[in-house]
Amino acid sequence: MLAGGLVAVVAAFAGGMVATPLPGQSASPVATDAISSVSRAGLASPGYPDKISGSTVAARSRPAKPASKARTRRPERPAARPAARSGGHHVARHVARTWWEERQVARHTTRTWWEERQVARHVARAWWEDHLIARHVAGAWPGKRPVTRRAAVAKRASSSPGKSTTASTLHCSGSSAMLPENYVTIVSFLIKHGYTRLAAAGIAGNIWQESQGNPEAVGSGGGGLIGFTPLPAGYVTGNPAVDLQTQLDAILTYNEQWAQYIPALNAATSATQAADIYMNDFERPGIPAAANREAAAVAVAGACGF
């Protein structure tokens, strides 16, 4: 529409400049050339016939883009490959491996410590056994026969002159109810085998509480002079004289397992103290009855003049 209007304006303008031909006359060549030049300049409406020349003005079209500049579809990117494992992963594996190795070393160290502790306990036990053996066979030197345990006890007692009395010089007499049976034989035997007078009185006081000095006494689970528990076979046979001697020998053996307390027992300064030491460190009874043991020990010491 705009192009048609423009053509009309130009035609009117041209008509004013060029004379309109009369009927039967042809258009002036000048006018024809002017109108043709307008059409050629593109002022005529495209697709419509030229009123002067009668030719059709071709529609203007957009020139095609060269093939080299045609838009092409960008190819799709290939799927991204998984990223390679970072160095941090390897560091983590190394740290974990190091931790595991340290844990194994710690376990090995703990095991080694435990084995060393067991060895130390074994060595300590072996040392203690050697110590007891050395005490039991004191005086055994190369070329000499080992002395018996009784001789060792007698030898220790002989190192304390003035505190021991031989059986041949022992005189005891008394009528106290706290005196155990056979107390003279018991005290004489103990003194003969290395115990001091007060130590022997303390042991006799414990014997009174356990059996009142009767070798044939039998109680619940035990019997004999010091209440051997369990009562070994052959200790109570119905023969008091034989059983008394058997059990006195057994008392020496029994005391040797607590040999580390014998020096303290022999160092007691009273019958009461000796009775307490023997009760706590040797007898270790379930029913202490310490007052009875102490009273009996005092009665024995008084009857024998200790």
C-alpha positions as CSV (number, residue, x, y, z in Angstrom):
1,M,0.0,0.0,0.0
2,L,2.7,2.4,0.9
3,A,4.6,1.6,-2.3
4,G,1.4,2.1,-4.4
5,G,0.9,5.5,-2.8
6,L,4.5,6.5,-3.5
7,V,4.1,5.5,-7.1
8,A,1.0,7.7,-7.4
9,V,2.8,10.7,-5.9
10,V,5.7,10.3,-8.3
11,A,3.3,9.8,-11.2
12,A,1.4,13.0,-10.3
13,F,4.7,14.8,-10.0
14,A,5.8,13.5,-13.3
15,G,2.4,14.4,-14.8
16,G,2.8,17.9,-13.7
17,M,6.1,18.1,-15.5
18,V,5.2,16.1,-18.6
19,A,2.3,16.9,-20.8
20,T,-0.5,14.3,-20.9
21,P,-0.8,13.1,-24.4
22,L,-4.0,13.7,-26.3
23,P,-6.3,11.0,-27.4
24,G,-4.7,9.2,-30.3
25,Q,-1.3,10.5,-29.4
26,S,1.5,8.5,-27.9
27,A,3.2,9.4,-24.8
28,S,6.2,11.6,-24.9
29,P,9.5,9.7,-24.9
30,V,10.7,11.9,-22.1
31,A,7.7,10.9,-19.9
32,T,8.1,7.3,-20.7
33,D,11.7,7.3,-19.7
34,A,11.0,9.1,-16.5
35,I,8.3,6.6,-15.5
36,S,10.5,3.7,-16.5
37,S,13.3,5.1,-14.4
38,V,11.0,5.2,-11.4
39,S,10.0,1.6,-11.9
40,R,13.6,0.6,-12.3
41,A,14.5,2.5,-9.1
42,G,12.1,0.1,-7.2
43,L,9.5,2.7,-6.5
44,A,6.8,0.7,-8.1
45,S,4.9,-1.8,-6.0
46,P,6.4,-5.2,-6.4
47,G,4.1,-7.7,-8.1
48,Y,2.0,-5.1,-9.7
49,P,2.1,-4.2,-13.5
50,D,3.8,-1.1,-14.6
51,K,1.1,1.3,-15.9
52,I,3.4,2.8,-18.4
53,S,5.6,0.0,-19.7
54,G,3.1,-2.8,-18.9
55,S,5.9,-4.9,-17.5
56,T,5.6,-6.6,-14.1
57,V,8.0,-5.6,-11.4
58,A,9.6,-8.7,-9.9
59,A,9.3,-9.1,-6.1
60,R,12.4,-8.4,-4.3
61,S,13.8,-11.5,-2.4
62,R,16.5,-11.9,0.2
63,P,19.7,-13.2,-1.2
64,A,20.6,-16.7,0.1
65,K,23.5,-17.1,2.4
66,P,26.5,-18.8,1.0
67,A,26.9,-22.5,1.8
68,S,30.1,-21.7,3.8
69,K,28.2,-19.5,6.2
70,A,25.2,-21.8,6.6
71,R,24.4,-22.6,10.3
72,T,25.2,-26.1,11.1
73,R,24.2,-28.1,14.2
74,R,27.0,-28.4,16.7
75,P,27.9,-32.0,17.3
76,E,27.0,-33.3,20.7
77,R,29.8,-33.6,23.2
78,P,30.8,-37.1,24.1
79,A,29.9,-38.2,27.6
80,A,32.4,-36.9,30.1
81,R,34.8,-39.6,31.3
82,P,34.8,-40.2,35.1
83,A,37.4,-38.0,36.7
84,A,40.6,-39.8,37.7
85,R,40.9,-40.6,41.5
86,S,42.5,-37.7,43.2
87,G,45.7,-37.8,45.2
88,G,43.7,-37.4,48.4
89,H,42.2,-40.9,47.9
90,H,45.7,-42.4,47.8
91,V,46.7,-40.4,50.9
92,A,43.7,-41.7,52.7
93,R,44.6,-45.3,51.8
94,H,48.1,-44.7,52.9
95,V,47.0,-43.2,56.2
96,A,44.6,-46.1,56.8
97,R,47.4,-48.6,56.1
98,T,49.7,-46.7,58.4
99,W,47.1,-46.7,61.2
100,W,46.6,-50.5,60.7
101,E,50.3,-51.1,60.9
102,E,50.6,-49.0,64.0
103,R,47.7,-50.9,65.5
104,Q,49.4,-54.2,64.8
105,V,52.6,-52.9,66.3
106,A,50.7,-51.8,69.4
107,R,49.1,-55.2,69.7
108,H,52.5,-56.8,69.3
109,T,53.9,-54.5,71.9
110,T,51.1,-55.4,74.3
111,R,51.6,-59.1,73.7
112,T,55.3,-58.7,74.2
113,W,54.7,-56.8,77.5
114,W,52.4,-59.5,78.7
115,E,54.9,-62.2,77.9
116,E,57.6,-60.2,79.7
117,R,55.3,-59.9,82.6
118,Q,54.7,-63.6,82.7
119,V,58.4,-64.2,82.4
120,A,59.0,-61.8,85.3
121,R,56.4,-63.6,87.4
122,H,57.9,-66.9,86.5
123,V,61.4,-65.6,87.4
124,A,60.1,-64.2,90.7
125,R,58.4,-67.4,91.5
126,A,61.6,-69.4,90.6
127,W,63.6,-67.0,92.8
128,W,61.2,-67.5,95.7
129,E,61.4,-71.2,95.3
130,D,65.2,-71.0,95.2
131,H,65.1,-68.8,98.3
132,L,63.0,-71.4,100.2
133,I,65.3,-74.2,99.0
134,A,68.3,-72.2,100.2
135,R,66.6,-71.7,103.6
136,H,65.7,-75.4,103.8
137,V,69.2,-76.6,102.9
138,A,71.2,-73.9,104.6
139,G,74.8,-74.9,105.1
140,A,74.9,-77.1,102.1
141,W,78.3,-76.4,100.5
142,P,80.3,-78.4,97.9
143,G,81.6,-81.5,99.5
144,K,79.1,-81.3,102.4
145,R,75.8,-83.2,102.8
146,P,72.8,-80.9,102.9
147,V,71.4,-80.5,106.4
148,T,67.8,-81.4,107.2
149,R,65.2,-78.8,107.8
150,R,65.1,-79.6,111.5
151,A,68.8,-79.0,111.7
152,A,68.4,-75.7,109.9
153,V,65.8,-74.6,112.4
154,A,68.0,-75.7,115.3
155,K,70.9,-73.8,113.8
156,R,68.9,-70.6,113.5
157,A,67.8,-70.9,117.1
158,S,71.3,-71.6,118.3
159,S,72.3,-68.2,117.0
160,S,70.2,-66.6,119.8
161,P,71.9,-67.7,123.0
162,G,70.0,-67.3,126.3
163,K,66.5,-67.6,124.6
164,S,66.4,-71.4,124.3
165,T,66.2,-74.1,126.9
166,T,67.0,-77.8,126.4
167,A,64.4,-80.4,127.0
168,S,66.5,-82.0,129.7
169,T,66.4,-78.8,131.8
170,L,62.7,-78.0,131.3
171,H,60.5,-78.2,134.3
172,C,56.8,-77.3,134.1
173,S,54.0,-77.6,136.6
174,G,50.5,-76.2,136.8
175,S,46.9,-76.9,137.2
176,S,45.2,-74.2,135.1
177,A,42.3,-75.2,133.0
178,M,44.0,-73.4,130.1
179,L,46.9,-75.7,130.0
180,P,46.7,-78.1,127.0
181,E,47.2,-81.8,127.4
182,N,50.8,-83.0,126.7
183,Y,52.0,-79.3,126.9
184,V,55.3,-80.3,128.4
185,T,56.1,-82.7,125.6
186,I,54.9,-80.2,123.0
187,V,57.0,-77.3,124.4
188,S,60.1,-79.5,124.9
189,F,59.8,-80.8,121.3
190,L,59.5,-77.3,119.8
191,I,62.4,-75.9,121.9
192,K,64.6,-78.8,120.8
193,H,63.9,-78.0,117.2
194,G,64.9,-74.4,117.3
195,Y,62.0,-72.4,118.6
196,T,62.4,-70.0,121.6
197,R,60.5,-70.6,124.8
198,L,58.0,-67.9,124.2
199,A,57.5,-69.0,120.6
200,A,56.8,-72.6,121.9
201,A,54.4,-71.3,124.5
202,G,52.6,-69.3,121.7
203,I,52.2,-72.4,119.5
204,A,51.0,-74.4,122.5
205,G,48.4,-71.8,123.2
206,N,47.0,-72.2,119.6
207,I,47.1,-76.0,120.1
208,W,44.8,-75.6,123.1
209,Q,42.2,-73.7,121.0
210,E,42.3,-76.3,118.2
211,S,42.4,-79.6,120.1
212,Q,43.2,-78.8,123.8
213,G,46.4,-80.8,123.2
214,N,44.7,-84.1,122.3
215,P,46.2,-85.7,119.2
216,E,43.1,-87.9,118.8
217,A,40.7,-85.0,118.6
218,V,38.6,-84.9,115.4
219,G,36.3,-82.1,114.3
220,S,34.3,-81.2,111.2
221,G,36.7,-81.5,108.3
222,G,39.9,-81.7,110.3
223,G,41.5,-83.0,113.4
224,G,44.8,-83.5,115.4
225,L,46.8,-81.0,117.5
226,I,46.4,-78.0,115.2
227,G,43.2,-79.1,113.4
228,F,44.9,-80.3,110.2
229,T,42.4,-79.7,107.4
230,P,41.8,-82.0,105.7
231,L,43.0,-84.6,108.1
232,P,45.8,-86.7,106.5
233,A,45.7,-90.4,106.7
234,G,47.8,-91.9,109.5
235,Y,47.6,-88.9,111.8
236,V,44.9,-90.3,114.0
237,T,45.2,-94.0,114.5
238,G,44.0,-94.6,118.0
239,N,47.5,-94.7,119.5
240,P,47.9,-91.3,121.2
241,A,51.7,-91.6,121.9
242,V,52.5,-92.5,118.2
243,D,50.0,-90.0,116.8
244,L,51.4,-87.2,119.1
245,Q,54.9,-87.7,117.7
246,T,53.6,-88.0,114.1
247,Q,51.7,-84.7,114.4
248,L,54.6,-82.9,116.1
249,D,56.8,-83.7,113.1
250,A,54.0,-82.6,110.8
251,I,53.8,-79.2,112.7
252,L,57.5,-78.6,111.9
253,T,56.8,-79.3,108.2
254,Y,53.7,-77.1,108.2
255,N,55.5,-74.2,109.8
256,E,58.2,-74.3,107.1
257,Q,55.8,-73.3,104.4
258,W,55.6,-70.0,106.3
259,A,59.3,-69.9,107.0
260,Q,59.5,-66.1,106.4
261,Y,57.5,-65.6,109.6
262,I,59.6,-67.8,111.8
263,P,62.1,-65.1,112.7
264,A,59.3,-62.8,113.9
265,L,57.8,-65.6,115.9
266,N,61.1,-66.3,117.6
267,A,61.6,-62.6,118.3
268,A,58.3,-62.3,120.2
269,T,58.8,-60.7,123.6
270,S,55.8,-62.2,125.3
271,A,53.7,-65.3,125.1
272,T,50.7,-63.2,124.1
273,Q,52.6,-61.7,121.1
274,A,53.8,-65.1,120.1
275,A,50.3,-66.6,120.2
276,D,49.0,-63.7,118.0
277,I,51.9,-64.1,115.4
278,Y,51.3,-67.9,115.1
279,M,47.5,-67.4,114.8
280,N,47.8,-64.7,112.1
281,D,50.8,-65.9,110.1
282,F,50.7,-69.7,110.5
283,E,47.4,-71.0,111.8
284,R,45.1,-68.5,110.0
285,P,41.9,-69.9,111.5
286,G,38.4,-69.4,110.5
287,I,37.4,-68.7,114.1
288,P,40.3,-66.8,115.7
289,A,39.2,-66.8,119.3
290,A,42.4,-64.9,120.0
291,A,41.6,-64.4,123.7
292,N,41.6,-68.2,124.3
293,R,44.9,-68.6,122.4
294,E,46.6,-65.8,124.3
295,A,45.3,-67.0,127.7
296,A,46.5,-70.6,127.0
297,A,49.9,-69.3,125.9
298,V,50.3,-67.2,129.1
299,A,49.3,-70.3,131.2
300,V,52.0,-72.4,129.5
301,A,54.6,-69.7,129.9
302,G,53.7,-69.4,133.6
303,A,53.7,-73.1,134.3
304,C,57.1,-73.5,132.7
305,G,58.6,-70.3,134.2
306,F,59.2,-68.5,130.9
